[in-house]
Amino acid sequence: MEYDTIYWVNFFEIIPFGGKMNLPIKFEEKMKALLQEEYEEYIKCYDEPRLYGLRVNTRKISVEEFLKISPFELKPIPWIENGFYYDGDHVQPSKHPYYFAGLYYLQEPSAMTPANRLPINPGDKVFDVCAAPGGKATELGAKLDGTGVLVANDISNSRAKGLLKNIELFGIGNVLVLSEEPGKIEEYFEEYFDKILIDAPCSGEGMFRKDKKMVKAWEEHGPEFFAKIQRSIVTQAARMLKPGGMMLYSTCTFDSEENEGTIEYLLEQYPEFQICEIAPYEGFCPGLPEVSRSKRGDLSRTVRMFPHKLHGEGHYVALLQKGEQPKEENEEQTRQRRIKADRIAKTGVRKIPEELEAFFENVSWDLEKSRLEIHGECVYYMPEDLPDVRGIRFLRTGLLLGELKKNRFEPSQAFAMNLKKEEYRYCLCLSAEDERVVKYLKGETLDVEDLVSPKEKGWYLICVDEYPLGWGKLSAGTVKNKYLPGWRWQS
């Protein structure tokens, strides 16, 4: 089908936007068979605009407090309590200092659903299997709120670097960021996780309206290609989930083999899993048992999201719980289990270095020596009960606190983002309208004689409206900029 005009909408008016959308005939035929009398209503969605979403980081600020200071006009996403639509044609939230303070993440509204619908409890060990660029991982980490551990993985090293930045920007330190094959990870984390999220690589049919390039990718690698990958990932993840643990599987496609077919395959391989109900919303549609080989009725507990049913793109979500499966353990299995149990890291420093201890006199945290690890000059604060991950490709283990250099400690950007203003003694707070905020984010030196005594010096936490941005070194009324170069504001 070809469409001559797409309409881009803000909250107040409809603006015609010239453009064309060509859908593969094979895809059209499949959607007609899937939706039947609803097909015409669905296809009209291609005349409508893409939607822009903003998700509040509840680890740093409550939704209520954010709405008081938000510089943007926002409209609630009705099924996401901390999600909002914004007018992406007229505002750029990624160019506001609050973005650099990690107060929100920009994400397509339907894509907020998987992490929202996976129940997270304090202390959970959580695994985001295909985590880049971090939309789901940052929400999972925010829900953990500094407890337990978040393991976030992406097989692409370049994408994993972007994932790490977003996690650190959000102030999440109880983390292990990996770039590894799920099969390799399984060797270290058998039945380790309480919760697992799999936002699986897929054919992307649900994103055709948002991104025309997805159509070409679909033609190059269709659903059959991705279904094989998905089935490998879900079965590997199943073995890493504790009995009683929960797994959420999601895609942004409409294809039945990638959706109900993958869940059906998992249940055939691991019958101890059961499909759970997902917190409802009137725009959610039940999964379709009739498109599966087995026609099993419990597939209707999964959720399909269509753009003609809600204000978001296409998605599929399934929540499952792993039950107990009695099994006899032979002597060799017992020995292997004990070897893996012995991998749990029990390292830590015997004595906190004096320079680190001196710095922490100004921090209200109580450091646990058992969780501190020093590798070369770098000091890390580790999550509790991590396995020994030597042999896995990782980008970060724990929170990088900073570096020990010639009898001094230099705090890291990640540490700054982990702090709250009240947790560090020396802070310089600037309003979002103060031109020095952008200067700081660009890496420039700041004149702050109006804020401090000329005699004051040392490390200061630079904040925008009381939310940390990074570090600066104060001397004689001037702040030497310590904002991380790779994070700087690009004009």
Rosetta blueprint (number, residue, H / E / L):
1 M L
2 E L
3 Y L
4 D L
5 T E
6 I E
7 Y E
8 W E
9 V E
10 N L
11 F L
12 F L
13 E L
14 I E
15 I E
16 P E
17 F E
18 G E
19 G L
20 K L
21 M L
22 N L
23 L L
24 P L
25 I H
26 K H
27 F H
28 E H
29 E H
30 K H
31 M H
32 K H
33 A H
34 L H
35 L H
36 Q H
37 E H
38 E H
39 Y H
40 E H
41 E H
42 Y H
43 I H
44 K H
45 C H
46 Y H
47 D H
48 E L
49 P L
50 R L
51 L L
52 Y E
53 G E
54 L E
55 R E
56 V E
57 N L
58 T L
59 R L
60 K L
61 I L
62 S L
63 V H
64 E H
65 E H
66 F H
67 L H
68 K H
69 I H
70 S L
71 P L
72 F L
73 E L
74 L L
75 K E
76 P E
77 I L
78 P L
79 W L
80 I L
81 E L
82 N L
83 G E
84 F E
85 Y E
86 Y E
87 D L
88 G L
89 D L
90 H L
91 V L
92 Q L
93 P H
94 S H
95 K H
96 H L
97 P H
98 Y H
99 Y H
100 F H
101 A L
102 G L
103 L L
104 Y E
105 Y E
106 L E
107 Q L
108 E L
109 P H
110 S H
111 A H
112 M H
113 T H
114 P H
115 A H
116 N H
117 R H
118 L L
119 P L
120 I L
121 N L
122 P L
123 G L
124 D L
125 K E
126 V E
127 F E
128 D E
129 V L
130 C L
131 A L
132 A L
133 P L
134 G L
135 G H
136 K H
137 A H
138 T H
139 E H
140 L H
141 G H
142 A H
143 K H
144 L H
145 D L
146 G L
147 T L
148 G L
149 V E
150 L E
151 V E
152 A E
153 N E
154 D L
155 I L
156 S L
157 N H
158 S H
159 R H
160 A H
161 K H
162 G H
163 L H
164 L H
165 K H
166 N H
167 I H
168 E H
169 L H
170 F L
171 G L
172 I L
173 G L
174 N L
175 V E
176 L E
177 V E
178 L E
179 S L
180 E L
181 E L
182 P H
183 G H
184 K H
185 I H
186 E H
187 E L
188 Y L
189 F L
190 E L
191 E L
192 Y L
193 F E
194 D E
195 K E
196 I E
197 L E
198 I E
199 D E
200 A L
201 P L
202 C L
203 S L
204 G L
205 E H
206 G H
207 M H
208 F L
209 R L
210 K L
211 D L
212 K L
213 K H
214 M H
215 V H
216 K H
217 A H
218 W H
219 E H
220 E H
221 H L
222 G L
223 P H
224 E H
225 F H
226 F H
227 A H
228 K H
229 I H
230 Q H
231 R H
232 S H
233 I H
234 V H
235 T H
236 Q H
237 A H
238 A H
239 R H
240 M H
241 L E
242 K E
243 P E
244 G E
245 G E
246 M E
247 M E
248 L E
249 Y E
250 S E
251 T E
252 C L
253 T L
254 F L
255 D L
256 S L
257 E L
258 E L
259 N L
260 E H
261 G H
262 T H
263 I H
264 E H
265 Y H
266 L H
267 L H
268 E H
269 Q H
270 Y L
271 P L
272 E L
273 F E
274 Q E
275 I E
276 C E
277 E L
278 I L
279 A L
280 P L
281 Y L
282 E L
283 G L
284 F L
285 C E
286 P E
287 G L
288 L L
289 P H
290 E H
291 V H
292 S L
293 R L
294 S L
295 K L
296 R L
297 G H
298 D H
299 L H
300 S H
301 R H
302 T L
303 V E
304 R E
305 M E
306 F L
307 P L
308 H L
309 K L
310 L L
311 H L
312 G L
313 E L
314 G L
315 H E
316 Y E
317 V E
318 A E
319 L E
320 L E
321 Q E
322 K E
323 G L
324 E L
325 Q L
326 P L
327 K L
328 E L
329 E L
330 N L
331 E H
332 E H
333 Q H
334 T H
335 R H
336 Q H
337 R H
338 R H
339 I H
340 K H
341 A H
342 D L
343 R L
344 I E
345 A L
346 K L
347 T L
348 G L
349 V L
350 R L
351 K L
352 I L
353 P L
354 E H
355 E H
356 L H
357 E H
358 A H
359 F H
360 F H
361 E H
362 N H
363 V E
364 S L
365 W L
366 D L
367 L L
368 E L
369 K H
370 S H
371 R H
372 L E
373 E E
374 I E
375 H E
376 G L
377 E L
378 C E
379 V E
380 Y E
381 Y E
382 M L
383 P L
384 E L
385 D L
386 L L
387 P E
388 D L
389 V L
390 R L
391 G L
392 I L
393 R L
394 F E
395 L E
396 R E
397 T E
398 G L
399 L E
400 L E
401 L E
402 G E
403 E E
404 L E
405 K E
406 K L
407 N L
408 R E
409 F E
410 E E
411 P E
412 S L
413 Q H
414 A H
415 F H
416 A H
417 M H
418 N H
419 L L
420 K L
421 K H
422 E H
423 E H
424 Y E
425 R L
426 Y L
427 C E
428 L E
429 C E
430 L E
431 S L
432 A L
433 E L
434 D L
435 E H
436 R H
437 V H
438 V H
439 K H
440 Y H
441 L H
442 K L
443 G L
444 E L
445 T L
446 L E
447 D E
448 V L
449 E L
450 D L
451 L L
452 V L
453 S L
454 P L
455 K L
456 E L
457 K E
458 G E
459 W E
460 Y E
461 L E
462 I E
463 C E
464 V E
465 D L
466 E L
467 Y E
468 P E
469 L E
470 G E
471 W E
472 G E
473 K E
474 L E
475 S E
476 A L
477 G L
478 T E
479 V E
480 K E
481 N E
482 K L
483 Y L
484 L L
485 P H
486 G H
487 W H
488 R L
489 W L
490 Q L
491 S L
